[in-house]
Amino acid sequence: GPNGMWSVLDSKRGKIYTYDNEGNMLFAFGDQGAQLGNLSAPTAITYCGSDIYVLDSVLNSITVFKRTDYGDVIDLALEHNNNREYSLGYEDWKEILKRNVNFDAAYVGIGKNLYRQGKYEEAMDYYKDAHEQTNYSIAFKAWRKAATEKYIIVVLIVIVVLVVLISKFFGYIGKKNKAGITKVGKRTLWEE
């Protein structure tokens, strides 16, 4: 199909499952029966543009499924991602979420677009919503690397300052202990 979409025909249930080029299910449709639009024994499937043609061996018919507006927006999002127009793809995935908040592929699509823009924390939020562990880990690794690069100088300076302060403190304590030990007679609590 267009933009890396591909469809699988389930002849037992009369359903058609459509996936993107990464294997994420985009939508499923169809049913068994003798009603118009249903399939009895589907045997073949093909794309003609955005339409899907299904051959039914029992009904001796070809059923044409036209894509909905929702499917068009999904196709447009995939097209923008394939053409590396990530800001446009981001808007398409947002539109899809307005129509279907349970569509995990939209969360992943938004997460990938944000990741490509270097917005790792936001991408992690979308991956978390989609329960997408692999991409979440990749985004977390990139975020951690960026944070480390950003703050490494500050961390090193703080460590050096702490080491200097601790060594000065122990030097001072050493002098006080030495002075307290050499004093003869009664010592104050501080000298102790």
MOURFEN-V660064 format. One record per helix or strand. SS is the DSSP state (helix for helix, strand for strand). FROM is the first residue (numbers start at 1). TO is the last residue. If there is no record, write none. Layout:
BEGIN
ss=SS from=FROM to=TO
ss=SS from=FROM to=TO
END
This chain:
BEGIN
ss=helix from=2 to=4
ss=strand from=6 to=10
ss=strand from=15 to=19
ss=strand from=25 to=29
ss=strand from=32 to=32
ss=strand from=39 to=39
ss=strand from=42 to=48
ss=strand from=51 to=56
ss=strand from=61 to=65
ss=helix from=69 to=82
ss=helix from=86 to=99
ss=helix from=104 to=116
ss=helix from=120 to=129
ss=helix from=133 to=182
END
